[in-house]
C-alpha cells in the first residue's frame, strides 16, 4: 500500500497539538491525516470511513481513561490503536497493552519516533518506548475492561452519558430515541457490567480511569 493512501487519525482535544503533530508527521510519511477532538467525534469518523490507524489521547472529552481504547478495540478490531500520552509511567503503558492497544508513544517523542512507531504498528508489530522491555510492564488482572468491551456502541455512549450525570430524559433527547429505549439500554448495561443501578455502573467505569500521582 502506498503511504499516501493511508488514513491515520490524530484523536486529541488540543488543536495546537493536533496541528503540530500533523505538520511534523507529514514531513516523515505521506499519509492522509484525519482529526478528532472527542470520543464521540472519533466514533462518528470511524463509522463513516475507512481508517488504517488511530493515534489516541486517553483524556479526550467523553472518554473515561482506558474506556475509549477498550471500546475501539472491541468494535473496530481491524483498526490498530496507538496511545499517545503525556503520562509516561509504566502503569499507563502496561494498561495500554493490557487493553489491546498496539503501542504507546510519549507525547514528548520526536517526530522520527512517531513515524517509526506508526510504521512498526502498520506492519503488525507492537511499539513500546525503547527504554522499556515487556518485563517492565505488568499489571493486576481485572475484568471491568472485558465487561465494557461487551457493550454495544449505543450502550457505551449511554454509559458515558450516565457518567456525565445526565437523566434518562436528557439522554433520550440527545440521542433522539424514547425514554423506554434508554431504560432498555440501562438494563442491558447493568447486566453486562454485573451491577444493579446507575451509580454502581459509573463507579465500575471509574475503575478504568487513569491513576493520578500526587505532585
N, CA, C and O of each residue as an XYZ file, in Angstrom:
860
protein
N       0.844     -1.204      0.000
C       0.000      0.000      0.000
C       0.872      1.243      0.000
O       1.826      1.359      0.769
N       0.525      2.155     -0.868
C       1.206      3.440     -0.906
C       0.889      4.220      0.360
O      -0.270      4.311      0.764
N       1.945      4.798      1.005
C       1.723      5.540      2.240
C       0.681      6.633      2.081
O      -0.053      6.926      3.024
N       0.604      7.239      0.905
C      -0.309      8.360      0.697
C      -1.763      7.930      0.744
O      -2.650      8.775      0.858
N      -2.033      6.601      0.656
C      -3.413      6.116      0.720
C      -3.826      5.785      2.148
O      -4.986      5.454      2.392
N      -2.899      5.868      3.088
C      -3.209      5.561      4.487
C      -4.054      6.668      5.113
O      -3.772      7.852      4.930
N      -5.082      6.277      5.845
C      -5.876      7.219      6.631
C      -5.523      7.035      8.108
O      -5.835      6.003      8.702
N      -4.880      8.026      8.686
C      -4.462      7.943     10.080
C      -5.127      9.068     10.864
O      -5.067     10.232     10.467
N      -5.763      8.712     11.985
C      -6.495      9.677     12.794
C      -5.640     10.128     13.982
O      -5.076      9.301     14.699
N      -5.552     11.437     14.179
C      -4.972     12.004     15.391
C      -6.143     12.406     16.276
O      -6.834     13.385     15.992
N      -6.365     11.656     17.342
C      -7.500     11.891     18.233
C      -7.007     12.533     19.519
O      -6.504     11.856     20.416
N      -7.157     13.833     19.595
C      -6.679     14.611     20.739
C      -7.513     15.884     20.807
O      -7.890     16.433     19.772
N      -7.806     16.359     22.026
C      -8.689     17.515     22.139
C      -7.971     18.857     22.084
O      -8.613     19.900     22.201
N      -6.650     18.852     21.907
C      -5.902     20.106     21.822
C      -5.568     20.403     20.355
O      -4.722     19.728     19.769
N      -6.217     21.398     19.762
C      -5.997     21.673     18.333
C      -4.556     22.028     17.995
O      -4.081     21.682     16.913
N      -3.856     22.703     18.885
C      -2.464     23.051     18.601
C      -1.591     21.808     18.541
O      -0.693     21.713     17.704
N      -1.854     20.854     19.432
C      -1.080     19.612     19.404
C      -1.373     18.834     18.133
O      -0.454     18.336     17.484
N      -2.660     18.725     17.770
C      -3.013     18.003     16.547
C      -2.335     18.633     15.340
O      -1.775     17.933     14.497
N      -2.386     19.949     15.263
C      -1.801     20.652     14.119
C      -0.295     20.456     14.056
O       0.265     20.203     12.989
N       0.359     20.575     15.217
C       1.814     20.433     15.259
C       2.232     19.004     14.913
O       3.198     18.796     14.179
N       1.507     18.029     15.441
C       1.856     16.633     15.164
C       1.614     16.301     13.701
O       2.432     15.626     13.076
N       0.503     16.766     13.148
C       0.209     16.512     11.731
C       1.289     17.114     10.842
O       1.743     16.484      9.887
N       1.695     18.336     11.162
C       2.731     19.001     10.360
C       4.058     18.251     10.460
O       4.749     18.048      9.462
N       4.399     17.843     11.685
C       5.667     17.138     11.882
C       5.668     15.773     11.187
O       6.665     15.389     10.576
N       4.558     15.046     11.280
C       4.496     13.716     10.680
C       4.388     13.775      9.162
O       4.819     12.854      8.469
N       3.813     14.857      8.648
C       3.696     14.995      7.190
C       5.061     15.044      6.521
O       5.216     14.663      5.360
N       6.056     15.525      7.279
C       7.410     15.565      6.728
C       8.117     14.211      6.855
O       9.179     14.000      6.270
N       7.511     13.292      7.631
C       8.110     11.986      7.865
C       7.470     10.880      7.022
O       8.141      9.925      6.632
N       6.167     11.013      6.741
C       5.469      9.982      5.979
C       4.276     10.611      5.259
O       3.748     11.635      5.693
N       3.857      9.990      4.158
C       2.865     10.599      3.280
C       1.448     10.114      3.449
O       0.773      9.825      2.461
N       0.981     10.018      4.682
C      -0.383      9.562      4.928
C      -1.386     10.700      4.800
O      -1.013     11.871      4.725
N      -2.661     10.338      4.778
C      -3.757     11.306      4.837
C      -4.158     11.430      6.306
O      -4.626     10.462      6.906
N      -3.978     12.616      6.886
C      -4.178     12.804      8.320
C      -5.578     13.315      8.615
O      -6.006     14.332      8.070
N      -6.285     12.605      9.479
C      -7.624     12.979      9.922
C      -7.546     13.393     11.385
O      -6.594     13.046     12.083
N      -8.554     14.139     11.849
C      -8.523     14.633     13.222
C      -9.851     14.386     13.932
O     -10.916     14.441     13.317
N      -9.773     14.113     15.238
C     -10.953     14.003     16.099
C     -10.620     14.672     17.418
O      -9.507     14.535     17.927
N     -11.593     15.405     17.981
C     -11.318     16.137     19.211
C     -12.094     15.621     20.424
O     -12.043     16.218     21.499
N     -12.816     14.503     20.243
C     -13.560     13.903     21.352
C     -13.807     12.433     21.044
O     -13.645     11.988     19.908
N     -14.204     11.685     22.074
C     -14.508     10.275     21.864
C     -15.678     10.114     20.897
O     -15.686      9.198     20.075
N     -16.667     11.005     20.997
C     -17.842     10.917     20.142
C     -17.495     11.218     18.683
O     -17.934     10.503     17.782
N     -16.709     12.270     18.448
C     -16.343     12.605     17.063
C     -15.465     11.513     16.457
O     -15.539     11.259     15.254
N     -14.642     10.871     17.270
C     -13.822      9.769     16.788
C     -14.696      8.597     16.385
O     -14.476      7.980     15.342
N     -15.686      8.290     17.210
C     -16.599      7.189     16.902
C     -17.349      7.459     15.603
O     -17.505      6.562     14.775
N     -17.813      8.689     15.423
C     -18.522      9.057     14.197
C     -17.613      8.941     12.979
O     -18.038      8.456     11.930
N     -16.373      9.379     13.110
C     -15.427      9.315     11.995
C     -15.187      7.863     11.586
O     -15.187      7.540     10.398
N     -14.984      6.987     12.574
C     -14.707      5.586     12.279
C     -15.911      4.898     11.641
O     -15.757      3.971     10.846
N     -17.104      5.357     11.996
C     -18.312      4.766     11.428
C     -18.543      5.212      9.992
O     -19.278      4.560      9.250
N     -17.922      6.315      9.594
C     -18.199      6.908      8.286
C     -17.164      6.581      7.222
O     -17.478      6.612      6.032
N     -15.939      6.269      7.622
C     -14.935      6.000      6.603
C     -13.869      5.024      7.074
O     -13.730      4.749      8.266
N     -13.128      4.513      6.117
C     -12.084      3.543      6.408
C     -10.877      4.236      7.039
O     -10.414      5.270      6.557
N     -10.381      3.650      8.116
C      -9.229      4.202      8.834
C      -8.201      3.095      9.025
O      -8.552      1.952      9.318
N      -6.930      3.443      8.857
C      -5.857      2.444      8.974
C      -5.199      2.420     10.344
O      -4.613      1.410     10.733
N      -5.289      3.530     11.084
C      -4.652      3.582     12.402
C      -5.178      4.793     13.155
O      -5.479      5.825     12.556
N      -5.288      4.658     14.483
C      -5.705      5.763     15.344
C      -4.602      6.059     16.359
O      -4.118      5.165     17.053
N      -4.217      7.338     16.427
C      -3.339      7.817     17.495
C      -4.262      8.424     18.547
O      -4.884      9.457     18.296
N      -4.361      7.802     19.716
C      -5.405      8.117     20.692
C      -4.862      8.731     21.972
O      -4.024      8.142     22.654
N      -5.354      9.926     22.286
C      -5.125     10.511     23.606
C      -6.181      9.941     24.543
O      -7.367      9.938     24.212
N      -5.765      9.460     25.703
C      -6.688      8.809     26.636
C      -7.603      9.781     27.365
O      -8.560      9.353     28.009
N      -7.333     11.073     27.281
C      -8.051     12.029     28.123
C      -8.879     13.036     27.319
O      -9.002     14.197     27.709
N      -9.437     12.593     26.212
C     -10.313     13.458     25.432
C     -11.676     13.590     26.112
O     -12.049     12.736     26.917
N     -12.429     14.662     25.794
C     -13.803     14.774     26.282
C     -14.632     13.558     25.866
O     -14.528     13.079     24.737
N     -15.449     13.072     26.790
C     -16.284     11.912     26.507
C     -15.596     10.596     26.760
O     -16.198      9.536     26.589
N     -14.339     10.644     27.167
C     -13.589      9.420     27.437
C     -13.336      9.297     28.932
O     -13.125     10.293     29.623
N     -13.360      8.085     29.412
C     -13.038      7.827     30.808
C     -11.810      6.917     30.851
O     -11.922      5.691     30.859
N     -10.659      7.538     30.878
C      -9.438      6.742     30.931
C      -9.315      5.788     29.766
O      -9.281      6.206     28.608
N      -9.250      4.499     30.074
C      -8.999      3.479     29.061
C     -10.270      3.009     28.363
O     -10.206      2.138     27.496
N     -11.431      3.574     28.725
C     -12.692      3.066     28.191
C     -12.796      3.236     26.676
O     -13.319      2.355     25.994
N     -12.307      4.353     26.143
C     -12.375      4.556     24.691
C     -11.478      3.566     23.958
O     -11.856      3.042     22.910
N     -10.303      3.311     24.500
C      -9.411      2.306     23.914
C     -10.099      0.947     23.877
O     -10.062      0.258     22.857
N     -10.721      0.561     24.977
C     -11.415     -0.728     25.049
C     -12.553     -0.780     24.039
O     -12.738     -1.784     23.352
N     -13.311      0.303     23.954
C     -14.428      0.374     23.007
C     -13.946      0.239     21.564
O     -14.530     -0.506     20.777
N     -12.879      0.962     21.220
C     -12.348      0.894     19.851
C     -11.868     -0.501     19.502
O     -12.156     -1.006     18.417
N     -11.141     -1.127     20.411
C     -10.593     -2.452     20.119
C     -11.696     -3.498     20.015
O     -11.554     -4.486     19.295
N     -12.802     -3.279     20.741
C     -13.907     -4.224     20.696
C     -14.729     -4.080     19.418
O     -15.133     -5.078     18.821
N     -14.979     -2.827     18.994
C     -15.911     -2.598     17.888
C     -15.225     -2.288     16.555
O     -15.860     -2.337     15.502
N     -13.952     -1.976     16.602
C     -13.185     -1.760     15.362
C     -11.874     -2.554     15.453
O     -10.790     -1.974     15.390
N     -11.976     -3.873     15.601
C     -10.782     -4.693     15.859
C      -9.741     -4.660     14.746
O      -8.569     -4.950     14.985
N     -10.159     -4.307     13.530
C      -9.207     -4.274     12.415
C      -8.392     -2.990     12.398
O      -7.424     -2.884     11.645
N      -8.771     -2.010     13.218
C      -8.075     -0.721     13.238
C      -7.107     -0.682     14.424
O      -7.553     -0.640     15.571
N      -5.806     -0.694     14.176
C      -4.853     -0.616     15.289
C      -4.928      0.736     15.986
O      -5.142      1.765     15.346
N      -4.752      0.722     17.297
C      -4.809      1.937     18.108
C      -3.493      2.092     18.865
O      -3.066      1.190     19.586
N      -2.863      3.241     18.693
C      -1.638      3.565     19.422
C      -1.955      4.721     20.367
O      -2.420      5.775     19.934
N      -1.706      4.520     21.633
C      -1.978      5.571     22.622
C      -0.846      6.588     22.609
O       0.332      6.230     22.599
N      -1.226      7.874     22.609
C      -0.255      8.954     22.774
C      -0.626      9.691     24.062
O      -1.786     10.052     24.259
N       0.352      9.913     24.933
C       0.018     10.486     26.235
C       1.209     11.203     26.841
O       2.366     10.872     26.581
N       0.884     12.209     27.668
C       1.926     12.879     28.439
C       2.270     12.083     29.688
O       3.284     12.345     30.336
N       1.431     11.115     30.027
C       1.702     10.223     31.164
C       2.563      9.072     30.663
O       2.086      8.223     29.910
N       3.802      9.038     31.067
C       4.749      8.072     30.513
C       5.162      7.009     31.524
O       6.177      6.336     31.339
N       4.372      6.853     32.604
C       4.713      5.878     33.633
C       4.431      4.453     33.148
O       3.656      4.242     32.216
N       5.063      3.500     33.786
C       4.936      2.104     33.372
C       3.512      1.585     33.482
O       3.092      0.751     32.680
N       2.754      2.078     34.486
C       1.377      1.611     34.654
C       0.517      1.992     33.461
O      -0.248      1.171     32.955
N       0.641      3.237     33.010
C      -0.141      3.682     31.853
C       0.206      2.861     30.618
O      -0.683      2.452     29.871
N       1.494      2.621     30.404
C       1.917      1.849     29.230
C       1.459      0.397     29.359
O       1.007     -0.204     28.384
N       1.577     -0.166     30.563
C       1.162     -1.550     30.789
C      -0.324     -1.733     30.513
O      -0.728     -2.695     29.860
N      -1.137     -0.802     31.015
C      -2.579     -0.927     30.815
C      -2.955     -0.709     29.356
O      -3.910     -1.313     28.867
N      -2.225      0.135     28.665
C      -2.457      0.312     27.229
C      -2.323     -1.017     26.498
O      -3.165     -1.362     25.668
N      -1.279     -1.755     26.804
C      -1.061     -3.052     26.157
C      -2.063     -4.088     26.660
O      -2.535     -4.928     25.893
N      -2.385     -4.023     27.957
C      -3.343     -4.967     28.547
C      -4.706     -4.847     27.880
O      -5.392     -5.845     27.659
N      -5.091     -3.608     27.560
C      -6.386     -3.382     26.919
C      -6.278     -3.413     25.395
O      -7.119     -2.852     24.692
N      -5.245     -4.068     24.900
C      -5.104     -4.401     23.478
C      -4.706     -3.230     22.594
O      -4.943     -3.260     21.386
N      -4.098     -2.190     23.183
C      -3.505     -1.154     22.355
C      -2.299     -1.724     21.631
O      -1.597     -2.580     22.170
N      -2.054     -1.256     20.411
C      -0.927     -1.785     19.629
C       0.368     -1.021     19.869
O       1.394     -1.319     19.258
N       0.319     -0.038     20.759
C       1.551      0.684     21.046
C       1.301      1.888     21.938
O       0.160      2.279     22.185
N       2.384      2.457     22.410
C       2.342      3.652     23.251
C       3.482      4.567     22.828
O       4.637      4.148     22.758
N       3.142      5.833     22.543
C       4.151      6.829     22.175
C       4.026      8.007     23.126
O       2.952      8.603     23.211
N       5.087      8.367     23.845
C       5.024      9.564     24.694
C       4.834     10.806     23.834
O       5.383     10.899     22.736
N       4.056     11.755     24.334
C       3.863     12.987     23.570
C       5.166     13.760     23.414
O       5.285     14.609     22.530
N       6.134     13.473     24.262
C       7.426     14.161     24.185
C       8.338     13.572     23.113
O       9.430     14.088     22.876
N       7.893     12.484     22.459
C       8.738     11.807     21.463
C       8.986     12.684     20.246
O       8.165     13.532     19.895
N      10.125     12.470     19.610
C      10.471     13.186     18.381
C       9.611     12.678     17.226
O       9.150     11.538     17.260
N       9.387     13.508     16.204
C       8.605     13.071     15.037
C       9.131     11.780     14.414
O       8.353     10.953     13.938
N      10.446     11.611     14.418
C      11.017     10.393     13.842
C      10.592      9.155     14.626
O      10.399      8.086     14.046
N      10.443      9.301     15.966
C       9.987      8.169     16.780
C       8.517      7.871     16.500
O       8.123      6.708     16.414
N       7.703      8.923     16.358
C       6.306      8.726     15.989
C       6.204      7.956     14.676
O       5.457      6.983     14.577
N       6.961      8.396     13.666
C       6.897      7.762     12.350
C       7.357      6.310     12.411
O       6.741      5.433     11.805
N       8.438      6.060     13.143
C       8.944      4.695     13.268
C       7.927      3.799     13.974
O       7.719      2.652     13.580
N       7.294      4.337     15.024
C       6.293      3.571     15.766
C       5.085      3.251     14.888
O       4.592      2.123     14.888
N       4.613      4.245     14.144
C       3.458      4.054     13.265
C       3.758      2.993     12.207
O       2.935      2.110     11.963
N       4.917      3.074     11.587
C       5.284      2.092     10.561
C       5.388      0.691     11.142
O       5.004     -0.284     10.497
N       5.908      0.590     12.362
C       6.035     -0.717     13.018
C       4.657     -1.320     13.280
O       4.430     -2.502     13.024
N       3.742     -0.500     13.791
C       2.393     -0.991     14.089
C       1.649     -1.353     12.807
O       0.939     -2.357     12.766
N       1.806     -0.544     11.765
C       1.163     -0.856     10.488
C       1.685     -2.153      9.897
O       1.005     -2.797      9.098
N       2.898     -2.540     10.292
C       3.481     -3.808      9.841
C       3.041     -4.984     10.708
O       3.475     -6.117     10.502
N       2.163     -4.698     11.693
C       1.625     -5.773     12.517
C       2.327     -5.993     13.840
O       2.019     -6.948     14.553
N       3.273     -5.116     14.181
C       4.008     -5.260     15.427
C       3.434     -4.329     16.506
O       2.557     -3.510     16.233
N       3.945     -4.470     17.729
C       3.564     -3.607     18.845
C       4.737     -2.709     19.198
O       5.885     -3.152     19.215
N       4.445     -1.444     19.481
C       5.524     -0.496     19.795
C       5.459     -0.043     21.245
O       4.405      0.374     21.726
N       6.585     -0.126     21.938
C       6.745      0.486     23.257
C       8.052      1.278     23.241
O       8.960      0.947     22.479
N       8.161      2.315     24.068
C       9.385      3.112     24.083
C      10.628      2.249     24.266
O      10.604      1.246     24.980
N      11.707      2.651     23.615
C      12.915      1.830     23.536
C      13.529      1.523     24.897
O      14.193      0.499     25.058
N      13.314      2.406     25.885
C      13.963      2.184     27.182
C      13.239      1.142     28.025
O      13.697      0.810     29.118
N      12.117      0.621     27.538
C      11.347     -0.363     28.285
C      11.417     -1.730     27.620
O      11.656     -1.846     26.418
N      11.202     -2.754     28.426
C      11.038     -4.105     27.907
C       9.713     -4.628     28.437
O       9.149     -4.065     29.376
N       9.214     -5.708     27.835
C       7.937     -6.256     28.292
C       8.009     -6.702     29.741
O       6.984     -6.750     30.422
N       9.205     -7.030     30.226
C       9.363     -7.438     31.624
C       9.069     -6.285     32.585
O       8.724     -6.509     33.745
N       9.210     -5.054     32.094
C       8.934     -3.879     32.931
C       7.440     -3.605     33.058
O       7.024     -2.823     33.913
N       6.640     -4.235     32.224
C       5.233     -3.869     32.104
C       4.337     -4.968     32.639
O       4.081     -5.956     31.951
N       3.862     -4.802     33.853
C       2.977     -5.774     34.471
C       1.879     -5.045     35.220
O       2.122     -4.007     35.835
N       0.663     -5.589     35.167
C      -0.449     -5.024     35.930
C      -1.286     -6.155     36.504
O      -1.194     -7.298     36.057
N      -2.102     -5.825     37.497
C      -3.002     -6.805     38.076
C      -4.138     -7.103     37.103
O      -4.575     -6.231     36.352
N      -4.605     -8.337     37.130
C      -5.714     -8.713     36.261
C      -7.011     -8.051     36.734
O      -7.206     -7.866     37.935
N      -7.878     -7.700     35.822
C      -9.194     -7.174     36.158
C     -10.164     -7.602     35.079
O      -9.756     -8.058     34.011
N     -11.458     -7.455     35.359
C     -12.436     -7.867     34.351
C     -13.342     -6.732     33.908
O     -14.188     -6.951     33.040
N     -13.212     -5.539     34.454
C     -14.084     -4.451     34.050
C     -13.872     -4.099     32.577
O     -14.820     -3.757     31.870
N     -12.610     -4.185     32.118
C     -12.338     -3.905     30.713
C     -13.085     -4.850     29.791
O     -13.664     -4.413     28.796
N     -13.081     -6.144     30.105
C     -13.771     -7.118     29.263
C     -15.282     -6.919     29.330
O     -15.985     -7.182     28.355
N     -15.785     -6.458     30.471
C     -17.228     -6.209     30.593
C     -17.634     -5.006     29.748
O     -18.652     -5.050     29.057
N     -16.845     -3.932     29.798
C     -17.138     -2.756     28.988
C     -17.061     -3.102     27.499
O     -17.826     -2.572     26.693
N     -16.144     -3.982     27.145
C     -15.996     -4.377     25.739
C     -17.235     -5.072     25.202
O     -17.439     -5.108     23.988
N     -18.075     -5.631     26.083
C     -19.287     -6.320     25.650
C     -20.414     -5.352     25.289
O     -21.392     -5.752     24.656
N     -20.286     -4.083     25.686
C     -21.343     -3.113     25.404
C     -21.394     -2.786     23.916
O     -20.358     -2.696     23.258
N     -22.600     -2.611     23.393
C     -22.736     -2.144     22.020
C     -22.319     -0.672     21.962
O     -22.228     -0.023     23.004
N     -22.062     -0.133     20.764
C     -21.703      1.287     20.680
C     -22.733      2.209     21.337
O     -22.362      3.174     22.004
N     -24.024      1.916     21.150
C     -25.052      2.768     21.746
C     -25.081      2.623     23.264
O     -25.255      3.613     23.975
N     -24.913      1.404     23.766
C     -24.861      1.193     25.215
C     -23.651      1.887     25.824
O     -23.737      2.457     26.912
N     -22.536      1.839     25.128
C     -21.322      2.511     25.603
C     -21.557      4.020     25.683
O     -21.146      4.668     26.645
N     -22.220      4.570     24.668
C     -22.499      6.007     24.665
C     -23.428      6.375     25.820
O     -23.230      7.401     26.472
N     -24.440      5.546     26.077
C     -25.362      5.800     27.189
C     -24.615      5.737     28.521
O     -24.856      6.559     29.405
N     -23.726      4.782     28.668
C     -22.949      4.680     29.904
C     -22.102      5.923     30.117
O     -22.008      6.421     31.239
N     -21.490      6.428     29.066
C     -20.702      7.653     29.178
C     -21.589      8.826     29.613
O     -21.157      9.681     30.386
N     -22.812      8.862     29.120
C     -23.740      9.934     29.483
C     -24.233      9.783     30.918
O     -24.492     10.778     31.595
N     -24.361      8.539     31.383
C     -24.641      8.308     32.801
C     -23.531      8.947     33.643
O     -23.795      9.623     34.637
N     -22.283      8.714     33.218
C     -21.137      9.227     33.967
C     -21.107     10.749     33.994
O     -20.537     11.348     34.906
N     -21.728     11.378     32.984
C     -21.807     12.836     32.943
C     -22.952     13.375     33.788
O     -23.124     14.588     33.906
N     -23.741     12.467     34.382
C     -24.830     12.876     35.259
C     -26.126     13.218     34.560
O     -27.010     13.818     35.171
N     -26.268     12.849     33.280
C     -27.481     13.176     32.530
C     -28.623     12.239     32.915
O     -28.403     11.055     33.167
N     -29.827     12.767     32.958
C     -31.016     11.985     33.245
C     -31.457     11.236     31.986
O     -31.071     11.580     30.869
N     -32.281     10.196     32.201
C     -32.775      9.419     31.062
C     -33.458     10.302     30.035
O     -33.280     10.105     28.833
N     -34.244     11.280     30.495
C     -34.958     12.164     29.587
C     -33.995     12.977     28.730
O     -34.222     13.166     27.535
N     -32.914     13.457     29.353
C     -31.915     14.238     28.612
C     -31.190     13.362     27.591
O     -30.955     13.776     26.456
N     -30.843     12.158     28.007
C     -30.128     11.237     27.112
C     -31.014     10.875     25.913
O     -30.554     10.851     24.772
N     -32.283     10.597     26.193
C     -33.215     10.253     25.119
C     -33.324     11.402     24.115
O     -33.361     11.179     22.905
N     -33.374     12.627     24.629
C     -33.464     13.789     23.740
C     -32.204     13.922     22.890
O     -32.280     14.121     21.678
N     -31.038     13.809     23.542
C     -29.774     13.977     22.821
C     -29.568     12.898     21.762
O     -29.000     13.169     20.704
N     -30.025     11.674     22.039
C     -29.829     10.564     21.106
C     -31.022     10.366     20.169
O     -31.007      9.497     19.296
N     -32.057     11.191     20.367
C     -33.254     11.148     19.526
C     -33.923      9.773     19.562
O     -34.275      9.205     18.529
N     -34.088      9.256     20.784
C     -34.798      7.997     20.992
C     -35.769      8.194     22.148
O     -35.791      9.257     22.769
N     -36.567      7.180     22.438
C     -37.528      7.278     23.529
C     -36.863      6.980     24.869
O     -35.799      6.363     24.927
N     -37.515      7.434     25.955
C     -37.007      7.104     27.284
C     -37.046      5.603     27.525
O     -36.193      5.057     28.225
N     -38.038      4.937     26.944
C     -38.130      3.481     27.095
C     -36.895      2.798     26.501
O     -36.408      1.803     27.037
N     -36.399      3.343     25.396
C     -35.181      2.792     24.781
C     -33.991      2.968     25.711
O     -33.180      2.054     25.855
N     -33.876      4.130     26.344
C     -32.774      4.375     27.281
C     -32.871      3.432     28.472
O     -31.858      2.915     28.942
N     -34.086      3.205     28.960
C     -34.261      2.281     30.081
C     -33.854      0.861     29.686
O     -33.262      0.128     30.478
N     -34.184      0.486     28.441
C     -33.777     -0.844     27.963
C     -32.260     -0.939     27.864
O     -31.672     -1.958     28.228
N     -31.620      0.136     27.365
C     -30.158      0.160     27.323
C     -29.582      0.055     28.732
O     -28.613     -0.670     28.958
N     -30.178      0.780     29.679
C     -29.688      0.762     31.051
C     -29.738     -0.645     31.631
O     -28.789     -1.092     32.274
N     -30.848     -1.341     31.400
C     -30.986     -2.710     31.894
C     -29.892     -3.613     31.328
O     -29.308     -4.424     32.046
N     -29.623     -3.462     30.030
C     -28.583     -4.273     29.391
C     -27.197     -3.909     29.922
O     -26.359     -4.787     30.132
N     -26.957     -2.615     30.140
C     -25.666     -2.163     30.675
C     -25.430     -2.747     32.063
O     -24.352     -3.266     32.352
N     -26.451     -2.660     32.922
C     -26.308     -3.172     34.285
C     -26.014     -4.669     34.268
O     -25.185     -5.156     35.038
N     -26.699     -5.395     33.384
C     -26.496     -6.845     33.307
C     -25.078     -7.167     32.851
O     -24.414     -8.028     33.429
N     -24.618     -6.475     31.818
C     -23.286     -6.772     31.285
C     -22.175     -6.377     32.252
O     -21.140     -7.041     32.313
N     -22.383     -5.300     33.007
C     -21.359     -4.865     33.958
C     -21.460     -5.573     35.300
O     -20.561     -5.461     36.133
N     -22.559     -6.307     35.514
C     -22.748     -7.007     36.771
C     -23.067     -6.064     37.921
O     -22.618     -6.279     39.047
N     -23.850     -5.012     37.638
C     -24.221     -4.033     38.672
C     -25.748     -3.913     38.706
O     -26.457     -4.479     37.874
N     -26.234     -3.143     39.714
C     -27.680     -3.044     39.902
C     -28.272     -1.705     39.492
O     -29.473     -1.615     39.237
N     -27.447     -0.661     39.425
C     -28.010      0.654     39.159
C     -26.974      1.562     38.498
O     -25.830      1.168     38.270
N     -27.409      2.790     38.195
C     -26.546      3.748     37.503
C     -25.309      4.089     38.321
O     -24.202      4.162     37.789
N     -25.504      4.294     39.609
C     -24.372      4.669     40.466
C     -23.284      3.611     40.425
O     -22.104      3.932     40.289
N     -23.680      2.344     40.543
C     -22.697      1.261     40.502
C     -22.050      1.154     39.126
O     -20.871      0.817     39.017
N     -22.821      1.441     38.073
C     -22.265      1.393     36.715
C     -21.193      2.456     36.532
O     -20.143      2.196     35.944
N     -21.466      3.668     37.045
C     -20.493      4.759     36.926
C     -19.245      4.451     37.753
O     -18.127      4.729     37.320
N     -19.436      3.882     38.932
C     -18.285      3.508     39.765
C     -17.432      2.464     39.043
O     -16.203      2.520     39.084
N     -18.095      1.515     38.384
C     -17.348      0.498     37.624
C     -16.544      1.156     36.512
O     -15.386      0.807     36.283
N     -17.161      2.106     35.824
C     -16.474      2.806     34.734
C     -15.281      3.591     35.261
O     -14.255      3.693     34.589
N     -15.414      4.140     36.452
C     -14.320      4.915     37.047
C     -13.094      4.044     37.320
O     -11.983      4.552     37.474
N     -13.305      2.733     37.377
C     -12.181      1.819     37.560
C     -11.229      1.816     36.384
O     -10.116      1.299     36.486
N     -11.658      2.394     35.256
C     -10.807      2.455     34.063
C     -10.099      3.786     33.927
O      -9.338      3.991     32.981
N     -10.341      4.699     34.866
C      -9.690      5.994     34.778
C      -8.201      5.869     35.075
O      -7.761      4.945     35.760
N      -7.445      6.811     34.549
C      -6.005      6.800     34.751
C      -5.675      7.198     36.180
O      -6.348      8.036     36.780
N      -4.637      6.588     36.707
C      -4.203      6.919     38.055
C      -3.581      8.305     38.088
O      -2.849      8.686     37.175
N      -3.872      9.055     39.138
C      -3.293     10.372     39.320
C      -2.247     10.324     40.411
O      -2.519      9.894     41.532
N      -1.067     10.764     40.079
C       0.012     10.777     41.069
C       0.055     12.125     41.758
O      -0.064     13.167     41.112
N       0.222     12.104     43.047
C       0.314     13.361     43.811
C       1.589     14.110     43.443
O       2.652     13.512     43.273
N       1.462     15.420     43.325
C       2.623     16.245     42.984
C       3.499     16.443     44.212
O       4.530     17.111     44.134
